[in-house]
Amino acid sequence: MKNRLEEIRKKQGIKQEELAEVLEVSRQTIGSLENGRYNPSILLAFKIARYFNMTIEDMFIYEEEPNER
Amino acid sequence: MKGNQKVNILMIVVSIGLILGGAFVINYDNRNIAGLCIGLGSGLASVNVAHIFIKRMIRKHPEYKRQSEIDAKDERSIAITNKAKAKAYDKMIYIMIGVPFVMIFLNSPLWMILTVIAFYVFGYGLHLYYLVKYNKIM
């Protein structure tokens, strides 16, 4: 699953450390989310979206995989 | 890091007693009890000394406490830990299957082989228990 976290975070001038502190996760988790290596739980996805005053759909882009039918 | 520092100091005193006691018992040719006392004492001492150091470090640098709390609750860290444990369990099961055969090959006593098999069955039983439990609650 892709996301716009890095783009939106940088646009708002927030550091990874600051975001991690607010969301109560480690900085590595923010880095992994931005790289697309880690998909957040639904709770963390809600926390992230709410922090940026966005919907989950605006923040996370769900792409159906070819074999996922 | 919860707990009282006095308890840590008391446990260090107890562990020193165990180590000295173990060293004393060695003179009477009772090596099993001596080994047990020294082993327990050393383990207890290291754990409690480490706890005291960690508590002192947290007192000097309160930001470490906050960071360690976040790290403990961090969902990615928890997921990684759980995945690592699951992988290790899978590998351990293969080893546990192989060990009795190696023991048979080495002509080990039957009770030893059966004990190892009992551990394997117990572990697999726990696996099934948690499968059923989590199927019900999740």
N, CA and C atoms of all chains as a GROMACS GRO file, in nm:
protein
  621
    1MET      N    1   0.084  -0.120   0.000
    1MET     CA    2   0.000   0.000   0.000
    1MET      C    3   0.088   0.126   0.000
    2LYS      N    4   0.058   0.215  -0.094
    2LYS     CA    5   0.136   0.340  -0.100
    2LYS      C    6   0.072   0.443  -0.007
    3ASN      N    7   0.150   0.545   0.026
    3ASN     CA    8   0.091   0.654   0.106
    3ASN      C    9   0.160   0.786   0.072
    4ARG      N   10   0.096   0.894   0.116
    4ARG     CA   11   0.148   1.028   0.086
    4ARG      C   12   0.208   1.092   0.211
    5LEU      N   13   0.245   1.007   0.307
    5LEU     CA   14   0.290   1.059   0.437
    5LEU      C   15   0.411   1.151   0.424
    6GLU      N   16   0.514   1.105   0.352
    6GLU     CA   17   0.637   1.184   0.340
    6GLU      C   18   0.608   1.319   0.274
    7GLU      N   19   0.530   1.313   0.166
    7GLU     CA   20   0.496   1.436   0.091
    7GLU      C   21   0.422   1.536   0.181
    8ILE      N   22   0.320   1.486   0.250
    8ILE     CA   23   0.238   1.576   0.332
    8ILE      C   24   0.317   1.625   0.454
    9ARG      N   25   0.395   1.535   0.514
    9ARG     CA   26   0.476   1.575   0.630
    9ARG      C   27   0.573   1.686   0.592
   10LYS      N   28   0.643   1.666   0.481
   10LYS     CA   29   0.742   1.766   0.438
   10LYS      C   30   0.674   1.898   0.401
   11LYS      N   31   0.556   1.887   0.339
   11LYS     CA   32   0.482   2.008   0.300
   11LYS      C   33   0.449   2.090   0.425
   12GLN      N   34   0.420   2.021   0.534
   12GLN     CA   35   0.384   2.092   0.657
   12GLN      C   36   0.505   2.123   0.746
   13GLY      N   37   0.623   2.086   0.697
   13GLY     CA   38   0.746   2.118   0.770
   13GLY      C   39   0.761   2.048   0.903
   14ILE      N   40   0.715   1.925   0.907
   14ILE     CA   41   0.725   1.848   1.033
   14ILE      C   42   0.838   1.746   1.019
   15LYS      N   43   0.916   1.733   1.126
   15LYS     CA   44   1.025   1.635   1.123
   15LYS      C   45   0.970   1.497   1.158
   16GLN      N   46   1.040   1.394   1.112
   16GLN     CA   47   0.999   1.256   1.144
   16GLN      C   48   0.992   1.236   1.295
   17GLU      N   49   1.091   1.291   1.367
   17GLU     CA   50   1.097   1.276   1.513
   17GLU      C   51   0.974   1.337   1.579
   18GLU      N   52   0.934   1.454   1.531
   18GLU     CA   53   0.818   1.523   1.589
   18GLU      C   54   0.690   1.443   1.565
   19LEU      N   55   0.675   1.394   1.443
   19LEU     CA   56   0.556   1.316   1.410
   19LEU      C   57   0.553   1.187   1.494
   20ALA      N   58   0.670   1.124   1.506
   20ALA     CA   59   0.679   1.001   1.585
   20ALA      C   60   0.637   1.027   1.729
   21GLU      N   61   0.682   1.139   1.785
   21GLU     CA   62   0.652   1.177   1.923
   21GLU      C   63   0.500   1.193   1.942
   22VAL      N   64   0.437   1.263   1.848
   22VAL     CA   65   0.292   1.288   1.858
   22VAL      C   66   0.212   1.158   1.843
   23LEU      N   67   0.255   1.075   1.749
   23LEU     CA   68   0.180   0.952   1.722
   23LEU      C   69   0.216   0.838   1.818
   24GLU      N   70   0.314   0.864   1.904
   24GLU     CA   71   0.362   0.765   2.002
   24GLU      C   72   0.412   0.637   1.934
   25VAL      N   73   0.492   0.658   1.829
   25VAL     CA   74   0.561   0.546   1.764
   25VAL      C   75   0.709   0.585   1.752
   26SER      N   76   0.792   0.488   1.710
   26SER     CA   77   0.934   0.522   1.697
   26SER      C   78   0.957   0.594   1.564
   27ARG      N   79   1.071   0.666   1.555
   27ARG     CA   80   1.104   0.736   1.432
   27ARG      C   81   1.123   0.636   1.318
   28GLN      N   82   1.174   0.517   1.353
   28GLN     CA   83   1.194   0.413   1.251
   28GLN      C   84   1.062   0.372   1.188
   29THR      N   85   0.955   0.372   1.270
   29THR     CA   86   0.823   0.334   1.216
   29THR      C   87   0.778   0.436   1.112
   30ILE      N   88   0.801   0.565   1.141
   30ILE     CA   89   0.764   0.669   1.044
   30ILE      C   90   0.845   0.649   0.915
   31GLY      N   91   0.975   0.623   0.932
   31GLY     CA   92   1.060   0.600   0.814
   31GLY      C   93   1.012   0.482   0.732
   32SER      N   94   0.978   0.372   0.800
   32SER     CA   95   0.931   0.252   0.728
   32SER      C   96   0.797   0.277   0.660
   33LEU      N   97   0.710   0.355   0.725
   33LEU     CA   98   0.581   0.388   0.663
   33LEU      C   99   0.604   0.469   0.535
   34GLU      N  100   0.694   0.566   0.544
   34GLU     CA  101   0.720   0.653   0.429
   34GLU      C  102   0.784   0.575   0.313
   35ASN      N  103   0.868   0.478   0.347
   35ASN     CA  104   0.932   0.397   0.242
   35ASN      C  105   0.838   0.292   0.185
   36GLY      N  106   0.724   0.273   0.250
   36GLY     CA  107   0.629   0.171   0.205
   36GLY      C  108   0.667   0.031   0.248
   37ARG      N  109   0.765   0.021   0.340
   37ARG     CA  110   0.807  -0.112   0.387
   37ARG      C  111   0.711  -0.167   0.491
   38TYR      N  112   0.638  -0.078   0.557
   38TYR     CA  113   0.549  -0.122   0.665
   38TYR      C  114   0.411  -0.061   0.646
   39ASN      N  115   0.308  -0.146   0.654
   39ASN     CA  116   0.170  -0.098   0.646
   39ASN      C  117   0.116  -0.081   0.788
   40PRO      N  118   0.061   0.036   0.820
   40PRO     CA  119   0.018   0.059   0.959
   40PRO      C  120  -0.109  -0.018   0.994
   41SER      N  121  -0.132  -0.032   1.124
   41SER     CA  122  -0.259  -0.088   1.169
   41SER      C  123  -0.367   0.016   1.138
   42ILE      N  124  -0.492  -0.026   1.143
   42ILE     CA  125  -0.600   0.067   1.113
   42ILE      C  126  -0.602   0.182   1.215
   43LEU      N  127  -0.565   0.151   1.339
   43LEU     CA  128  -0.561   0.254   1.444
   43LEU      C  129  -0.457   0.361   1.413
   44LEU      N  130  -0.337   0.314   1.375
   44LEU     CA  131  -0.230   0.410   1.344
   44LEU      C  132  -0.265   0.490   1.218
   45ALA      N  133  -0.328   0.422   1.121
   45ALA     CA  134  -0.369   0.492   0.999
   45ALA      C  135  -0.468   0.605   1.033
   46PHE      N  136  -0.562   0.576   1.124
   46PHE     CA  137  -0.658   0.679   1.167
   46PHE      C  138  -0.586   0.794   1.238
   47LYS      N  139  -0.492   0.757   1.326
   47LYS     CA  140  -0.418   0.861   1.400
   47LYS      C  141  -0.344   0.953   1.305
   48ILE      N  142  -0.279   0.893   1.204
   48ILE     CA  143  -0.202   0.972   1.108
   48ILE      C  144  -0.296   1.064   1.030
   49ALA      N  145  -0.405   1.006   0.978
   49ALA     CA  146  -0.498   1.084   0.898
   49ALA      C  147  -0.557   1.198   0.982
   50ARG      N  148  -0.596   1.170   1.105
   50ARG     CA  149  -0.655   1.274   1.190
   50ARG      C  150  -0.554   1.382   1.224
   51TYR      N  151  -0.428   1.342   1.244
   51TYR     CA  152  -0.326   1.441   1.277
   51TYR      C  153  -0.312   1.544   1.165
   52PHE      N  154  -0.325   1.498   1.040
   52PHE     CA  155  -0.312   1.590   0.926
   52PHE      C  156  -0.448   1.642   0.878
   53ASN      N  157  -0.554   1.616   0.956
   53ASN     CA  158  -0.690   1.657   0.918
   53ASN      C  159  -0.729   1.607   0.779
   54MET      N  160  -0.704   1.481   0.758
   54MET     CA  161  -0.736   1.421   0.628
   54MET      C  162  -0.812   1.292   0.650
   55THR      N  163  -0.863   1.236   0.540
   55THR     CA  164  -0.926   1.104   0.552
   55THR      C  165  -0.819   0.998   0.524
   56ILE      N  166  -0.845   0.877   0.567
   56ILE     CA  167  -0.749   0.768   0.542
   56ILE      C  168  -0.727   0.752   0.391
   57GLU      N  169  -0.837   0.764   0.315
   57GLU     CA  170  -0.827   0.746   0.169
   57GLU      C  171  -0.736   0.852   0.105
   58ASP      N  172  -0.733   0.972   0.164
   58ASP     CA  173  -0.646   1.077   0.108
   58ASP      C  174  -0.499   1.050   0.141
   59MET      N  175  -0.479   0.984   0.253
   59MET     CA  176  -0.341   0.960   0.299
   59MET      C  177  -0.284   0.829   0.242
   60PHE      N  178  -0.366   0.725   0.243
   60PHE     CA  179  -0.318   0.593   0.198
   60PHE      C  180  -0.386   0.554   0.067
   61ILE      N  181  -0.305   0.505  -0.024
   61ILE     CA  182  -0.357   0.470  -0.157
   61ILE      C  183  -0.359   0.317  -0.169
   62TYR      N  184  -0.481   0.264  -0.175
   62TYR     CA  185  -0.494   0.120  -0.185
   62TYR      C  186  -0.490   0.079  -0.331
   63GLU      N  187  -0.396  -0.011  -0.362
   63GLU     CA  188  -0.385  -0.061  -0.499
   63GLU      C  189  -0.404  -0.211  -0.496
   64GLU      N  190  -0.505  -0.257  -0.570
   64GLU     CA  191  -0.531  -0.400  -0.573
   64GLU      C  192  -0.419  -0.470  -0.649
   65GLU      N  193  -0.365  -0.575  -0.588
   65GLU     CA  194  -0.259  -0.649  -0.657
   65GLU      C  195  -0.320  -0.737  -0.765
   66PRO      N  196  -0.244  -0.766  -0.873
   66PRO     CA  197  -0.300  -0.843  -0.986
   66PRO      C  198  -0.363  -0.976  -0.947
   67ASN      N  199  -0.300  -1.048  -0.850
   67ASN     CA  200  -0.351  -1.181  -0.813
   67ASN      C  201  -0.448  -1.176  -0.696
   68GLU      N  202  -0.499  -1.058  -0.664
   68GLU     CA  203  -0.579  -1.043  -0.543
   68GLU      C  204  -0.728  -1.045  -0.572
   69ARG      N  205  -0.775  -1.125  -0.664
   69ARG     CA  206  -0.918  -1.128  -0.698
   69ARG      C  207  -0.985  -1.252  -0.643
   70MET      N  208   1.083   0.095   3.385
   70MET     CA  209   1.160   0.017   3.483
   70MET      C  210   1.099   0.036   3.621
   71LYS      N  211   1.009  -0.053   3.656
   71LYS     CA  212   0.941  -0.039   3.784
   71LYS      C  213   1.020  -0.109   3.894
   72GLY      N  214   0.981  -0.088   4.018
   72GLY     CA  215   1.043  -0.158   4.130
   72GLY      C  216   1.129  -0.068   4.212
   73ASN      N  217   1.152  -0.114   4.333
   73ASN     CA  218   1.227  -0.036   4.430
   73ASN      C  219   1.375  -0.071   4.424
   74GLN      N  220   1.460   0.032   4.436
   74GLN     CA  221   1.605   0.008   4.432
   74GLN      C  222   1.652  -0.073   4.552
   75LYS      N  223   1.579  -0.057   4.667
   75LYS     CA  224   1.617  -0.134   4.787
   75LYS      C  225   1.604  -0.284   4.760
   76VAL      N  226   1.501  -0.322   4.685
   76VAL     CA  227   1.481  -0.463   4.650
   76VAL      C  228   1.599  -0.512   4.567
   77ASN      N  229   1.644  -0.428   4.472
   77ASN     CA  230   1.760  -0.466   4.389
   77ASN      C  231   1.884  -0.487   4.476
   78ILE      N  232   1.905  -0.394   4.571
   78ILE     CA  233   2.023  -0.406   4.657
   78ILE      C  234   2.013  -0.532   4.743
   79LEU      N  235   1.892  -0.558   4.795
   79LEU     CA  236   1.871  -0.680   4.876
   79LEU      C  237   1.901  -0.805   4.793
   80MET      N  238   1.854  -0.804   4.667
   80MET     CA  239   1.877  -0.920   4.581
   80MET      C  240   2.026  -0.937   4.549
   81ILE      N  241   2.100  -0.825   4.539
   81ILE     CA  242   2.245  -0.834   4.515
   81ILE      C  243   2.313  -0.897   4.636
   82VAL      N  244   2.268  -0.856   4.757
   82VAL     CA  245   2.324  -0.913   4.880
   82VAL      C  246   2.296  -1.065   4.883
   83VAL      N  247   2.171  -1.102   4.850
   83VAL     CA  248   2.134  -1.244   4.847
   83VAL      C  249   2.221  -1.319   4.746
   84SER      N  250   2.241  -1.256   4.629
   84SER     CA  251   2.318  -1.325   4.526
   84SER      C  252   2.465  -1.340   4.567
   85ILE      N  253   2.519  -1.239   4.637
   85ILE     CA  254   2.658  -1.252   4.686
   85ILE      C  255   2.664  -1.368   4.787
   86GLY      N  256   2.560  -1.376   4.872
   86GLY     CA  257   2.551  -1.486   4.967
   86GLY      C  258   2.548  -1.620   4.896
   87LEU      N  259   2.470  -1.628   4.787
   87LEU     CA  260   2.460  -1.754   4.711
   87LEU      C  261   2.595  -1.790   4.650
   88ILE      N  262   2.664  -1.688   4.592
   88ILE     CA  263   2.794  -1.715   4.528
   88ILE      C  264   2.896  -1.763   4.632
   89LEU      N  265   2.900  -1.691   4.748
   89LEU     CA  266   2.994  -1.729   4.853
   89LEU      C  267   2.958  -1.866   4.910
   90GLY      N  268   2.826  -1.888   4.928
   90GLY     CA  269   2.778  -2.018   4.977
   90GLY      C  270   2.819  -2.129   4.882
   91GLY      N  271   2.802  -2.102   4.751
   91GLY     CA  272   2.840  -2.200   4.650
   91GLY      C  273   2.988  -2.230   4.656
   92ALA      N  274   3.067  -2.123   4.669
   92ALA     CA  275   3.213  -2.141   4.676
   92ALA      C  276   3.251  -2.219   4.803
   93PHE      N  277   3.176  -2.196   4.910
   93PHE     CA  278   3.203  -2.264   5.037
   93PHE      C  279   3.168  -2.412   5.026
   94VAL      N  280   3.052  -2.442   4.962
   94VAL     CA  281   3.006  -2.582   4.951
   94VAL      C  282   3.100  -2.664   4.863
   95ILE      N  283   3.167  -2.595   4.767
   95ILE     CA  284   3.261  -2.668   4.679
   95ILE      C  285   3.364  -2.745   4.761
   96ASN      N  286   3.404  -2.685   4.874
   96ASN     CA  287   3.504  -2.750   4.960
   96ASN      C  288   3.457  -2.884   5.016
   97TYR      N  289   3.324  -2.902   5.017
   97TYR     CA  290   3.270  -3.027   5.071
   97TYR      C  291   3.231  -3.125   4.960
   98ASP      N  292   3.287  -3.104   4.841
   98ASP     CA  293   3.266  -3.196   4.728
   98ASP      C  294   3.121  -3.211   4.687
   99ASN      N  295   3.042  -3.106   4.706
   99ASN     CA  296   2.903  -3.112   4.660
   99ASN      C  297   2.888  -3.020   4.541
  100ARG      N  298   2.935  -3.065   4.428
  100ARG     CA  299   2.951  -2.977   4.312
  100ARG      C  300   2.818  -2.932   4.252
  101ASN      N  301   2.715  -3.020   4.258
  101ASN     CA  302   2.586  -2.983   4.197
  101ASN      C  303   2.525  -2.862   4.266
  102ILE      N  304   2.519  -2.870   4.401
  102ILE     CA  305   2.460  -2.760   4.478
  102ILE      C  306   2.546  -2.635   4.462
  103ALA      N  307   2.679  -2.654   4.464
  103ALA     CA  308   2.770  -2.539   4.449
  103ALA      C  309   2.748  -2.470   4.315
  104GLY      N  310   2.738  -2.550   4.210
  104GLY     CA  311   2.716  -2.495   4.075
  104GLY      C  312   2.585  -2.421   4.067
  105LEU      N  313   2.480  -2.482   4.128
  105LEU     CA  314   2.348  -2.420   4.127
  105LEU      C  315   2.351  -2.284   4.199
  106CYS      N  316   2.415  -2.282   4.318
  106CYS     CA  317   2.423  -2.158   4.396
  106CYS      C  318   2.499  -2.050   4.320
  107ILE      N  319   2.614  -2.086   4.263
  107ILE     CA  320   2.696  -1.988   4.191
  107ILE      C  321   2.622  -1.939   4.066
  108GLY      N  322   2.558  -2.031   3.995
  108GLY     CA  323   2.482  -1.995   3.875
  108GLY      C  324   2.368  -1.901   3.907
  109LEU      N  325   2.287  -1.939   4.008
  109LEU     CA  326   2.173  -1.855   4.047
  109LEU      C  327   2.221  -1.718   4.096
  110GLY      N  328   2.326  -1.721   4.180
  110GLY     CA  329   2.380  -1.596   4.236
  110GLY      C  330   2.430  -1.503   4.129
  111SER      N  331   2.504  -1.558   4.032
  111SER     CA  332   2.559  -1.474   3.924
  111SER      C  333   2.448  -1.412   3.841
  112GLY      N  334   2.349  -1.496   3.807
  112GLY     CA  335   2.236  -1.447   3.727
  112GLY      C  336   2.160  -1.337   3.799
  113LEU      N  337   2.129  -1.364   3.926
  113LEU     CA  338   2.054  -1.268   4.007
  113LEU      C  339   2.131  -1.136   4.022
  114ALA      N  340   2.262  -1.148   4.046
  114ALA     CA  341   2.345  -1.029   4.064
  114ALA      C  342   2.347  -0.945   3.936
  115SER      N  343   2.369  -1.012   3.821
  115SER     CA  344   2.378  -0.934   3.696
  115SER      C  345   2.246  -0.863   3.664
  116VAL      N  346   2.133  -0.933   3.683
  116VAL     CA  347   2.003  -0.872   3.652
  116VAL      C  348   1.981  -0.749   3.740
  117ASN      N  349   2.010  -0.762   3.869
  117ASN     CA  350   1.982  -0.651   3.961
  117ASN      C  351   2.080  -0.535   3.945
  118VAL      N  352   2.206  -0.565   3.916
  118VAL     CA  353   2.303  -0.457   3.888
  118VAL      C  354   2.258  -0.381   3.763
  119ALA      N  355   2.215  -0.457   3.660
  119ALA     CA  356   2.168  -0.392   3.537
  119ALA      C  357   2.048  -0.303   3.566
  120HIS      N  358   1.954  -0.352   3.648
  120HIS     CA  359   1.835  -0.272   3.683
  120HIS      C  360   1.874  -0.141   3.751
  121ILE      N  361   1.971  -0.149   3.844
  121ILE     CA  362   2.014  -0.028   3.915
  121ILE      C  363   2.075   0.073   3.816
  122PHE      N  364   2.160   0.024   3.724
  122PHE     CA  365   2.221   0.113   3.626
  122PHE      C  366   2.116   0.178   3.537
  123ILE      N  367   2.018   0.097   3.493
  123ILE     CA  368   1.913   0.150   3.405
  123ILE      C  369   1.832   0.256   3.479
  124LYS      N  370   1.798   0.229   3.606
  124LYS     CA  371   1.720   0.326   3.684
  124LYS      C  372   1.798   0.457   3.702
  125ARG      N  373   1.929   0.446   3.726
  125ARG     CA  374   2.012   0.567   3.743
  125ARG      C  375   2.019   0.646   3.613
  126MET      N  376   2.031   0.573   3.501
  126MET     CA  377   2.040   0.641   3.372
  126MET      C  378   1.909   0.714   3.342
  127ILE      N  379   1.798   0.648   3.373
  127ILE     CA  380   1.667   0.710   3.348
  127ILE      C  381   1.649   0.834   3.436
  128ARG      N  382   1.701   0.827   3.560
  128ARG     CA  383   1.690   0.942   3.650
  128ARG      C  384   1.770   1.061   3.595
  129LYS      N  385   1.888   1.031   3.538
  129LYS     CA  386   1.972   1.138   3.484
  129LYS      C  387   1.916   1.191   3.353
  130HIS      N  388   1.863   1.101   3.272
  130HIS     CA  389   1.811   1.140   3.139
  130HIS      C  390   1.666   1.095   3.126
  131PRO      N  391   1.569   1.175   3.174
  131PRO     CA  392   1.427   1.133   3.171
  131PRO      C  393   1.374   1.107   3.030
  132GLU      N  394   1.439   1.167   2.928
  132GLU     CA  395   1.391   1.147   2.791
  132GLU      C  396   1.404   1.000   2.748
  133TYR      N  397   1.502   0.928   2.806
  133TYR     CA  398   1.517   0.786   2.774
  133TYR      C  399   1.395   0.706   2.818
  134LYS      N  400   1.334   0.748   2.930
  134LYS     CA  401   1.218   0.677   2.983
  134LYS      C  402   1.102   0.687   2.883
  135ARG      N  403   1.079   0.810   2.838
  135ARG     CA  404   0.973   0.835   2.739
  135ARG      C  405   1.000   0.754   2.612
  136GLN      N  406   1.128   0.756   2.567
  136GLN     CA  407   1.163   0.684   2.445
  136GLN      C  408   1.144   0.533   2.464
  137SER      N  409   1.183   0.482   2.581
  137SER     CA  410   1.169   0.338   2.603
  137SER      C  411   1.023   0.298   2.613
  138GLU      N  412   0.939   0.389   2.667
  138GLU     CA  413   0.794   0.362   2.673
  138GLU      C  414   0.736   0.357   2.532
  139ILE      N  415   0.779   0.453   2.448
  139ILE     CA  416   0.731   0.455   2.308
  139ILE      C  417   0.777   0.329   2.235
  140ASP      N  418   0.905   0.295   2.253
  140ASP     CA  419   0.959   0.175   2.186
  140ASP      C  420   0.883   0.050   2.228
  141ALA      N  421   0.845   0.043   2.356
  141ALA     CA  422   0.774  -0.076   2.406
  141ALA      C  423   0.635  -0.086   2.346
  142LYS      N  424   0.573   0.030   2.316
  142LYS     CA  425   0.436   0.030   2.262
  142LYS      C  426   0.433   0.038   2.109
  143ASP      N  427   0.548   0.064   2.049
  143ASP     CA  428   0.553   0.086   1.903
  143ASP      C  429   0.504  -0.037   1.828
  144GLU      N  430   0.399  -0.018   1.747
  144GLU     CA  431   0.334  -0.134   1.683
  144GLU      C  432   0.426  -0.207   1.586
  145ARG      N  433   0.514  -0.132   1.518
  145ARG     CA  434   0.607  -0.198   1.425
  145ARG      C  435   0.706  -0.286   1.502
  146SER      N  436   0.758  -0.233   1.615
  146SER     CA  437   0.853  -0.311   1.696
  146SER      C  438   0.785  -0.437   1.748
  147ILE      N  439   0.657  -0.422   1.792
  147ILE     CA  440   0.584  -0.538   1.844
  147ILE      C  441   0.563  -0.641   1.732
  148ALA      N  442   0.528  -0.590   1.612
  148ALA     CA  443   0.505  -0.681   1.499
  148ALA      C  444   0.634  -0.755   1.463
  149ILE      N  445   0.747  -0.681   1.464
  149ILE     CA  446   0.876  -0.743   1.431
  149ILE      C  447   0.912  -0.850   1.535
  150THR      N  448   0.893  -0.815   1.663
  150THR     CA  449   0.924  -0.910   1.770
  150THR      C  450   0.839  -1.037   1.756
  151ASN      N  451   0.708  -1.018   1.732
  151ASN     CA  452   0.619  -1.133   1.720
  151ASN      C  453   0.654  -1.220   1.599
  152LYS      N  454   0.691  -1.154   1.489
  152LYS     CA  455   0.728  -1.229   1.369
  152LYS      C  456   0.857  -1.309   1.393
  153ALA      N  457   0.953  -1.244   1.461
  153ALA     CA  458   1.080  -1.311   1.491
  153ALA      C  459   1.056  -1.432   1.581
  154LYS      N  460   0.967  -1.414   1.681
  154LYS     CA  461   0.935  -1.526   1.771
  154LYS      C  462   0.870  -1.640   1.694
  155ALA      N  463   0.777  -1.606   1.605
  155ALA     CA  464   0.707  -1.709   1.528
  155ALA      C  465   0.804  -1.786   1.439
  156LYS      N  466   0.896  -1.713   1.375
  156LYS     CA  467   0.995  -1.777   1.288
  156LYS      C  468   1.085  -1.870   1.370
  157ALA      N  469   1.128  -1.818   1.486
  157ALA     CA  470   1.216  -1.896   1.573
  157ALA      C  471   1.144  -2.023   1.619
  158TYR      N  472   1.014  -2.012   1.650
  158TYR     CA  473   0.935  -2.128   1.693
  158TYR      C  474   0.930  -2.232   1.580
  159ASP      N  475   0.907  -2.185   1.456
  159ASP     CA  476   0.902  -2.277   1.342
  159ASP      C  477   1.033  -2.354   1.327
  160LYS      N  478   1.143  -2.281   1.341
  160LYS     CA  479   1.275  -2.346   1.328
  160LYS      C  480   1.297  -2.444   1.444
  161MET      N  481   1.256  -2.402   1.564
  161MET     CA  482   1.275  -2.483   1.684
  161MET      C  483   1.199  -2.616   1.672
  162ILE      N  484   1.080  -2.611   1.610
  162ILE     CA  485   1.000  -2.732   1.592
  162ILE      C  486   1.078  -2.833   1.507
  163TYR      N  487   1.142  -2.784   1.399
  163TYR     CA  488   1.221  -2.875   1.315
  163TYR      C  489   1.335  -2.936   1.395
  164ILE      N  490   1.399  -2.854   1.478
  164ILE     CA  491   1.510  -2.905   1.560
  164ILE      C  492   1.458  -3.011   1.658
  165MET      N  493   1.342  -2.980   1.719
  165MET     CA  494   1.285  -3.072   1.818
  165MET      C  495   1.244  -3.205   1.755
  166ILE      N  496   1.210  -3.202   1.625
  166ILE     CA  497   1.177  -3.327   1.556
  166ILE      C  498   1.307  -3.409   1.537
  167GLY      N  499   1.416  -3.340   1.507
  167GLY     CA  500   1.542  -3.408   1.477
  167GLY      C  501   1.615  -3.462   1.599
  168VAL      N  502   1.600  -3.392   1.712
  168VAL     CA  503   1.679  -3.428   1.831
  168VAL      C  504   1.656  -3.573   1.876
  169PRO      N  505   1.529  -3.623   1.887
  169PRO     CA  506   1.511  -3.762   1.932
  169PRO      C  507   1.581  -3.863   1.841
  170PHE      N  508   1.582  -3.834   1.709
  170PHE     CA  509   1.649  -3.926   1.617
  170PHE      C  510   1.800  -3.929   1.643
  171VAL      N  511   1.856  -3.810   1.669
  171VAL     CA  512   1.999  -3.802   1.700
  171VAL      C  513   2.026  -3.879   1.829
  172MET      N  514   1.935  -3.864   1.927
  172MET     CA  515   1.953  -3.932   2.056
  172MET      C  516   1.945  -4.084   2.041
  173ILE      N  517   1.854  -4.129   1.953
  173ILE     CA  518   1.843  -4.274   1.927
  173ILE      C  519   1.974  -4.323   1.866
  174PHE      N  520   2.026  -4.244   1.771
  174PHE     CA  521   2.151  -4.279   1.704
  174PHE      C  522   2.268  -4.285   1.804
  175LEU      N  523   2.262  -4.200   1.905
  175LEU     CA  524   2.370  -4.195   2.006
  175LEU      C  525   2.345  -4.292   2.122
  176ASN      N  526   2.244  -4.378   2.107
  176ASN     CA  527   2.209  -4.477   2.212
  176ASN      C  528   2.179  -4.412   2.346
  177SER      N  529   2.106  -4.300   2.343
  177SER     CA  530   2.069  -4.234   2.470
  177SER      C  531   1.963  -4.317   2.541
  178PRO      N  532   1.953  -4.303   2.675
  178PRO     CA  533   1.851  -4.379   2.749
  178PRO      C  534   1.710  -4.343   2.700
  179LEU      N  535   1.621  -4.442   2.708
  179LEU     CA  536   1.485  -4.422   2.657
  179LEU      C  537   1.413  -4.308   2.726
  180TRP      N  538   1.434  -4.293   2.859
  180TRP     CA  539   1.364  -4.187   2.933
  180TRP      C  540   1.403  -4.048   2.884
  181MET      N  541   1.530  -4.036   2.840
  181MET     CA  542   1.575  -3.905   2.788
  181MET      C  543   1.506  -3.874   2.656
  182ILE      N  544   1.498  -3.976   2.570
  182ILE     CA  545   1.434  -3.958   2.439
  182ILE      C  546   1.287  -3.923   2.458
  183LEU      N  547   1.221  -3.998   2.550
  183LEU     CA  548   1.079  -3.971   2.575
  183LEU      C  549   1.056  -3.833   2.635
  184THR      N  550   1.152  -3.787   2.717
  184THR     CA  551   1.140  -3.652   2.775
  184THR      C  552   1.144  -3.546   2.665
  185VAL      N  553   1.237  -3.563   2.571
  185VAL     CA  554   1.247  -3.467   2.460
  185VAL      C  555   1.118  -3.469   2.378
  186ILE      N  556   1.065  -3.589   2.353
  186ILE     CA  557   0.940  -3.600   2.276
  186ILE      C  558   0.825  -3.534   2.355
  187ALA      N  559   0.827  -3.553   2.487
  187ALA     CA  560   0.722  -3.492   2.571
  187ALA      C  561   0.728  -3.339   2.560
  188PHE      N  562   0.849  -3.283   2.557
  188PHE     CA  563   0.864  -3.137   2.541
  188PHE      C  564   0.806  -3.092   2.407
  189TYR      N  565   0.836  -3.171   2.304
  189TYR     CA  566   0.785  -3.139   2.170
  189TYR      C  567   0.632  -3.140   2.170
  190VAL      N  568   0.576  -3.246   2.228
  190VAL     CA  569   0.429  -3.260   2.231
  190VAL      C  570   0.368  -3.146   2.313
  191PHE      N  571   0.432  -3.111   2.425
  191PHE     CA  572   0.384  -3.001   2.509
  191PHE      C  573   0.383  -2.869   2.431
  192GLY      N  574   0.494  -2.845   2.361
  192GLY     CA  575   0.505  -2.721   2.281
  192GLY      C  576   0.398  -2.715   2.173
  193TYR      N  577   0.377  -2.830   2.107
  193TYR     CA  578   0.278  -2.834   2.000
  193TYR      C  579   0.137  -2.820   2.059
  194GLY      N  580   0.118  -2.878   2.178
  194GLY     CA  581  -0.011  -2.864   2.248
  194GLY      C  582  -0.041  -2.718   2.278
  195LEU      N  583   0.062  -2.646   2.325
  195LEU     CA  584   0.046  -2.501   2.352
  195LEU      C  585   0.009  -2.426   2.224
  196HIS      N  586   0.076  -2.464   2.116
  196HIS     CA  587   0.049  -2.403   1.985
  196HIS      C  588  -0.099  -2.420   1.950
  197LEU      N  589  -0.150  -2.542   1.964
  197LEU     CA  590  -0.291  -2.569   1.931
  197LEU      C  591  -0.384  -2.494   2.025
  198TYR      N  592  -0.347  -2.489   2.155
  198TYR     CA  593  -0.430  -2.419   2.254
  198TYR      C  594  -0.447  -2.271   2.215
  199TYR      N  595  -0.334  -2.207   2.180
  199TYR     CA  596  -0.342  -2.065   2.144
  199TYR      C  597  -0.414  -2.043   2.010
  200LEU      N  598  -0.402  -2.142   1.919
  200LEU     CA  599  -0.476  -2.131   1.792
  200LEU      C  600  -0.625  -2.126   1.819
  201VAL      N  601  -0.672  -2.219   1.904
  201VAL     CA  602  -0.816  -2.226   1.935
  201VAL      C  603  -0.858  -2.100   2.010
  202LYS      N  604  -0.775  -2.060   2.109
  202LYS     CA  605  -0.808  -1.943   2.191
  202LYS      C  606  -0.823  -1.817   2.105
  203TYR      N  607  -0.724  -1.792   2.018
  203TYR     CA  608  -0.728  -1.669   1.938
  203TYR      C  609  -0.834  -1.676   1.828
  204ASN      N  610  -0.865  -1.800   1.783
  204ASN     CA  611  -0.975  -1.813   1.688
  204ASN      C  612  -1.108  -1.771   1.749
  205LYS      N  613  -1.120  -1.796   1.880
  205LYS     CA  614  -1.246  -1.760   1.948
  205LYS      C  615  -1.255  -1.610   1.974
  206ILE      N  616  -1.144  -1.548   2.009
  206ILE     CA  617  -1.151  -1.407   2.051
  206ILE      C  618  -1.119  -1.308   1.939
  207MET      N  619  -1.070  -1.354   1.826
  207MET     CA  620  -1.032  -1.258   1.720
  207MET      C  621  -1.127  -1.268   1.600
   0.00000   0.00000   0.00000
